[in-house]
Each structure stands twice: as structure tokens, then as C-alpha cells.
Amino acid sequence: MAASQVWRSDGAAAGNRLLVFGDFEPTSIAGQLFLGGAGEPLRRLDAAGTNALSVLPGYRLAASGLGEAGGRVLFFAYGEGGGSGLWITDGPGAKTRLLHAGLLPVAAQTGIQGLVSPTFVPVTVAGTPGLLFAAFDDDDVPSLWFSDGTPEGSRALAVDGFPQGGHLAGLGPFAGGVLIAVRSFPHQVWFSDGTVAGTRRLVVTNSDVRPDFTEVGGVACFSSAEGELWRSDGTPQGTFVLVAPDDAGWLAGPSDLVAFQGRLVFAAADSELGRELWVSDGTVGGNRRVGDVAAGPLSSDPAEMTAVGDLLFFSADDAIHGRELWALPGAADVEPGTADDDTLCLGAGGRFGVSVEWHDQHNGTSGVGHAVPVEGSAKSGTFWFFRPENVELLVKVLDGVPVNGFHWVFWGALSDVEYTITVTDTATADVATYHNLPGEICGGADTTAF
């Protein structure tokens, strides 16, 4: 088998040069280009870009990932003569030295082909930027660690209850900290902001959760080997299953998760239309299929989703032309609400359109409510039917997802005429209607509306 090679090019035919043989992964960090990979020596491209210089002769990387803290590059390495641990280098010509002896990275087992968990995740603790990572110490005990790139600023987080057995599935940056998936039978998901006090268990579950953490609208979505779609806001009460396979009719659950214009796009399969693209807004009920590239029950198997501007590119097979490049426009399935005299747009981004039709049983007249947003609030608005100074109805929409997984609709009446409130979720096209009978003066609430 031919060895892998790393080349450089200045864009001209004569400007191509072989740098090094080996299975190296280029990484640009701290203004330098490093070449490395697990089990390979770490090399740095010189200032002229013509040679790959050895950073630590006689040593090999224990993990492919590199990290940056305080302008320094951190990496795990081991040598035959000892000196294994967490190392640091300050840059070209600077000294490379052992930062913490005996540490070795906890190798993540993501369970997803092609998904590589980061070795280091940047966090800021008490105003100090640094890196969070999982490592084994001299006693072979796994722990979370924080390092700001200095010996005195590198420490293990002694967290009660953190799993000492099982396997690390992977890490993922979220909300200024990191989410951690652990296969420990039962499995667990943790969150840490880099401090002991800010490290907490979010859930213990029999589901084999995967670390494909993808942030959408302030929550992190991720999948499980059982075909579930999960969400977390970094709290125990806000971490739960969004969609179970049976509820969605999935034969194979979500994969290839990617954030695109405030939504989650992923691939999933059902018996009706096979494996196709789906979209979620991170709420219960806010999940639906986007299209059907391979018509009918055939699967197009969308993969390699990549967002570029207003388009989401992906590869798919329509069962006619083979695997080709496809694109999903950003406005293909979700249009934001448009407020006008007849419509309130409530919720984040004006997601929920609210309108009212009324009938006055006293004189037989009918019409639509005139919408008036409440200044300074994206959650509430009013309607008048007869005169602008005479408010007849108050409506508000709240995000109750952290509590019960739904958006809530409330309305309060100041009129006894007959009316119908229509609320449209522009993210899913779902519609809820609420009818007030003539002669009644009452409000209502729907805490499982969307």
C-alpha cells in the first residue's frame, strides 16, 4: 500500500512540493500549520512553508487533536524512553516542554463512522481562556481536566459521581462549555463549564446516546443508537427525547446532523418515503420531512451536508442518476412570520402567526381582528374588532419546551362576541384554532399547542 503524502502548493504548476510521507492531518493553530495524527510524530511547517520540522523528536502523538491556550499549542505525546503526558510548545524556535507528566487522552468511541470527537474544547473560566479535555492520570483514572497552558493552571476537576468506568463517547462544545456523552451502562450525558461547581449530570438513560451534539436555537440536539432524537439546554430538566422512532414512524433514526439557518437538518428513514432529509426546530412536534429525492419508499440516503450561505449542499441518490450533488435553499420549507394589520408574529423570530376572525351575534356583522403588538414583547399582542381604543382580545405564546416539550398558547377575552383564533407554526406548518362561542366571556390556555 502506498504511503500517504502531504504536499504544499502555491497554486502554480511549478509550485508543488512534497513535504512529508505519513498519515498526517494538517491543523492550523496559533498562526502555525502543524502536521500530525495519532501514532505519528508532530511536525510544524517552517516560516518559508518548504519544510515540515519535527516539534518533539522521538515522540509520537497520543491523539490527533491539538489545542490552543494562551498562545501556546497543547498536545498529548508519548516516547519510548518515557516523558509521556501533556506537552506544550510556544511556537517557532521556542522550547517544547512537558506540561503535565503521566496524562494520556481518553480515546472517544463515538459509535458514528466518520465522527471524530474533539480532544480539546475551548472554554473560559473566570475570565481565563483555556481548554477542557478528558484524560487518564498515572493511576489510570479518567477525569475532566482544565488547562490554561500553564502548569499552575492545569488541574483535574474532582467531580462527585463522574463515571470512572465505561467509555467516553465524545465531547461537544455548547453554551460556553462542553457536553459529554459517556457509555457507562446505563449511559450518561454531562455538562461542564470548566469548573467543579459547573459540572453536572444531565441524564442517565438506557439509550446509547451519541456525541453528535449540534447547537440549534440555544439547544443542543443529538441522536442515539436506538434511533431517538434528543435535545438539551444544559440542564437536567431540559434534556430529554424529542422524537422516539415509533412516534415519528422511523425505521432508522437521525444521522448526519447539521445546523442550518436556525434549524436542525438530518437524515432519517420511514416506511413511506425511505431515508430522506428531515428538519427540526428543536421542539417536540417541530420535526418533519423536507423532501423526497428518491420517489416513493426508495431511499436517497442524503449525506455530507454542508451549509454554504443560503444553501445546504448534500449528496443524494435519486435512484435514477446515481449519487449527485443537491442543494436545499434556506427558505425551502420555513418562512418567518410576516406581521401586518391582521396578523401578530409571536415567539422567537416571529415564528407563530396569530390571526382572529369574529362575528357579532348582536348585529350580524363580521370581520377580522386588527393586530397590535405589545411594545417590547415578542410574546404577546392584542386585537381590536370595532375601534382601535377598544381592545377585545389578548394573546400570548410562550416557549414551554424546557418544562414539557411544547410551546404554549394563552388568550384572554374582553368581549362576548363569537371569534376564532388561528395560530400557525411557520416552522412546521401546523395550525391550532381556538373558538369562543357567542355570549361567552372567557380566556383559555393550551400548554401542548405545538
N, C-alpha and C positions, 0 to 999 in steps of 0.2 A: 504494500500500500504506500502511495506517495505521501511524503510528509507535508503537513500544512505549511504555508509560507505567508509572511507578512511583507507587503511591498509598499513603497511610497511613490507618489506621482505628483508632478506639478501641473498636470493637465496637458503636457506636450508629449508627443511620441517618444522623444529622446529623454524625457524627464522621469522615466520609470526606473526604480531601483529596488532590488531585493534587499530587505533589511535583515531578516532572520528566519530560520526554519523552526517550526514548532507550532503547537496548538495554543497560540496566544490570542488573547482578547484585547483589542485596543480600548483604552479608557482615558478620556480627557478629564483631568482633575487638577485643581490648584494651578492652572495655567500650563500644565505639562501633559505630554502624551506618554502613558505607560502601556507596556505590553506585558500581559500576564495571564495566567489561568491556573486553576487548581492543579498542583503537582508540577508546575513549570516554574522556572526562575523568573523573578520580576526584573523587567528591563525598562529603561527610560530613554526616549528619543532625545538625542542631543540637540543643542540650540540650532545647529545647521539643518537638522532634520535628515541627516545622512547616516547616522549610526544608532543602533539600539544598545545602550550601555547597561551593564549589569548593575543593579542597585545594591544587591546583597549577595556577593559571590559565595557559592557553596550552599545556598539555601533555596528552598522551593516554597511556593505559596501553599498554605493550607486551605485557602478558599479563594475563589476567583475575584470576589468583590474587594474594592478599595474604598476608603472613606477619607473625608477631609474634615479637619477640626483645627481651628486657629491657624490656618495657612499651612498646616502640616498634613502629610499623607500617611494614613494608618493602614496597616495590613497585617495579616496573620502569616507567619512563615515558620518553617522547621528546617533544622540542619542535622546532618548525620552525627556531628560532634556535639550536639546539644544546642542550647540557645533558642529553643522553641518558645513561641509566645507571640505577644502583640508588639509589633515593631512600628517605628515611625521614621520618616525621612523629611527633611526640611526643604529639599529641592536640589537643583544642580550644584554639585560641588560641596553640598552640606553633608554633615555627618548623619549616617543612618544608625540608629541605636535601638536597643531593646527597651520598650516602654514598660511592659509587664510580663515577667517570665512565667512560663507554665500554662498560659492561656491558649486554648485551641478552640476554634469556632464550632458551634453546634451545627452540624450539617442538616439543612432543612430538607424534608421529604414532602414536597408539595402535593404529590399524587396527581399532578396535571402535566402531561407531556408538554415540554417546551416552556413551562412556567418556572422561572428561577427566582427564588426568594432573595431579597437583598441581604447582604452580610451586615451592612451598617445602614442605619436610618438616622438622618439628621434631626435633632431636637434642640430646643433651647431651654435650659434650666436656670431659673433665677437670673435671666439676662445673659447667661453664658452659653454660646453655641457649642454643640458637641455632637456626639454620636451615641446611639443606643444599639446594643448588639447582644446576642446570646453566646455564651462561651462556657467551656468546661475549665475548672480550675485544676490544681495539682491533685486534688482528691477525686477528680472525675465527677464533680457535682456541677450540674448545669445551673446557670444563673443569668439574670439580666445584668448587663453592665452599662455604665455611662462613662464616657471619656471626653474630656475637652482637649486632648492632645498633650497633656502633661502628666507626669507620674502622680502628683498630688491630686489631680483632678480626675483620676481614673479609679472607679470604685464599683463594687458589686452592689446591687440593690437587694438587701436582705428582706424579702417579702414573704410574710407568713402564707403558707398554703400554695406557693408557686410549685408546680409539678416538678418533682425530682426524677420521675420515671417517664416512660413513654418517649415519644419522638416529637421534635419540633416540626410542625408542618410548614411554618413560614411566618414572616413578618410583613407588615404593610403600613406605610405612613398614613396617618389620619389625624386630623384636628390638632396638629402641632405635636403629636405623639406617635405612638405605634400600636397597631393591633397585632395580636399574637395568636396563632392557631396552634393548639397542642393536641397531639394524638396520645391520650393517656388512659383511655378505656375506663370510664366514659371520657369523651373528648371535651376540650375546654377552649374558650376564647377569652383572652385577657386584653386589657388596655393599659398602657403606661405612658406617662408624660416625662419619664426620666427621673422621677423621684419615687421614694418608697411610699409616701402618702398618696401619690397619684397613680399607683399601680393597683389594679383591681381586677378580680374575676368578673366577667360579664355573663357567662352562661356555662353550664355543664349539661352536656347533651349526648345522647347515643348516636347522633348524626356525625358522620365523618366530615367535619367542616374543612373547607379548602381555603387557602390563603390568597385567593384571587380578589383581594379587597379592592373595591373600585368606588371612589367617592362621587356621589351624585346628590346635589342639593342639600349638603350638610349631613348626609348619612353615608355610611359605607355599606355597599352591597357585596355579597359573596355567596358562593354556592356550597353544596355538599355532595359527597359521593352518592347519596341517596336520591339526588335529583331535586333537592329543595333550593329555593332562592331565599337567602337570609338578608337582614338589614340590621345595622347597629348605629346608634348615635353616640356610642362610647359609654353608655350607662347600662346597668343590668336590665332595667325596665324597658329600655329602648332597643334591646337586642332580641330578635325573635324571627320566626319563619314568616316571610312574606307570602310565599306561594309553595304549597306542597304539590308533588306531582299529580296526585289524584284530583286535587281541586282544579288544576289547570288542564287536566287531560293529557299531561305529558307522558310520553313513553321514555324519553330521555331528557333529563333536566338541563339547566342552563350551563353554557360554557362560553369561552371567548368573550368575557365581559369587558365592555369598554364604555367610558363616559363620552356622551356626545350631546352638546348643547343642553346641558342640564338634565339629561335623561340617561338611563342605562340601556344600552343595546346589547343583546346577546343572542346566541343560537339555542334553540330548543326544538324538540320533536314531539308531535302528537300524531294520532292515528288518522286524522282527517287530511292534513296537508304536509306530513313529513317534517323533516328538520329544516326550519326556516328562521328568518330574523324575527326577534321579539323586542319589545320596548317596555320599560318600566319607569315610573316616576318615583319609585322608592316607597310607595304606599300600598297597603292591602287593596286589591281591586284595581290598581293602576298598572296592570300588566296586560299586554295584548300583542298579537302577531302583527308584523308590519306589512309583509307581502308574501307572495307565493312564487318564487323564482322558478322552481320546478313544479309544473302544474299538477294539481291533484295530490295523491298520497306520496308521490315521489319526493325525495329529499334533495335540496340543492347544497346542503352542508356548507353554509357560509362560514368563512374563516378569515383570519388575518385582517380583522377590522382595524382600520387606521383612519382617524379623523384628520382632515386637512381643510381648514377654513369652514365653509358651509356644507361640506360634503363628507360623508363617511364612506370610504372605499373598502371593499371587501372582495374576496374571491368566492365564486359560487359556480355550481354546475347545473344548468337548466335542463339536463338530460337530453339535449339536442346538439349543442355546440361544444360540449365539454366544459372544463373549468376556465372561466374567463374573469376579467376584472369588471366589477359592478360598482355603482355608487348610489348611496341613499342621500337625497337632498335633506337639508336640515329641517325644512318646513313640510316634509312629505306627509307627516301624519299628525303633527301637533301644531296648531296655530294659537298664539296667545289671544286672550280675550280682547275685544275691542269695545271700549266704553263709548256710549252715546246717550242721547236723551232718554232712551228706553231701556238701557242695559247697564247694570253695575258689573264691574270686574273685580272680584274679591279674591283674597288669598295671595300667596307668593306669586309674583309675576302676572297678576290678574288672571289666574288660571280658571276661576269659576265665574261664568257668566250668569247673571241673575236678572230675570225679567218677570213682569206681572201683567196679567190680563184681568180686568174687573168688569162686573155687571151690577148696576144699581137697581135692586129689585123695587125701590120706591118709585122710580120714574121711568124705568125701562131703558136707560142709557147704558152704553158700554164703552170701553176704551182700554188703553194700556197705561200702566203706571209710568210716571216720569221719574227717572233715576237721579238721585242726588248723593254723591259720595260724601262720607264724613271726613272732614279735613283732618289730615294727619294720621288716618287709619286706612290700612289696606284690607281690613277685616270686616268693616261694617258700612252700611249705607241705608238710605231711606227712599221711600217712594211717595209722591203725592198724586192724587187722582183728579181733583177738581180745581184746586188753587195752589200755587207754589207755597203759600204761607201755611197751608193746612196739611201737615204730614199724616199719612194714613197707615204707613207700614214701615217697620224697621227690620232689616235682615242682616245677619252676620254669618260668616263662615270661618271656622276655627280649625287649625291643624291638631287633631287629636290622635295622630298616629303614634306618638310615644306612649299614649295611655292605652288605646285599644286597637290601634292599627287603622283607624278611619279618620276621614275629615268630617266635621260636624256642621250641621246647618241649624240655625236658630232663627225664629221670626216672632215679632211682637206686633199685635194688631191694635190700631186706634180707630177702626172702622167696622161697621156691621154689614157692609155690602159683601156680595159674593166676589171672590177673587181666586186666582190660581197662580201660585209662584212656580216658576220653572228655573231650575238650576242645572247648568250644563258644565260638565268637567271637560275642558278643552284638551286635556292630556289623554283622555280615553274615549271621548265622545259619549260617555254615559250621561243620562239625564234623570233627574229626580223632580217630581212635581208634588206640590202640597196645595190642597184645596180647602178653602174656607166657605162653609155653607152660608147662604143668606140669613141675616138675622143674628149671627153669632159674632161675639167679640172675644177672641181668644188668640193666643200665640201657640207656638209649638217648638219641638226640638227633634232632630233626627241625628243621633250620635253614631249611626252606621251608614251615613249617606253615601260616601264614596271611599 
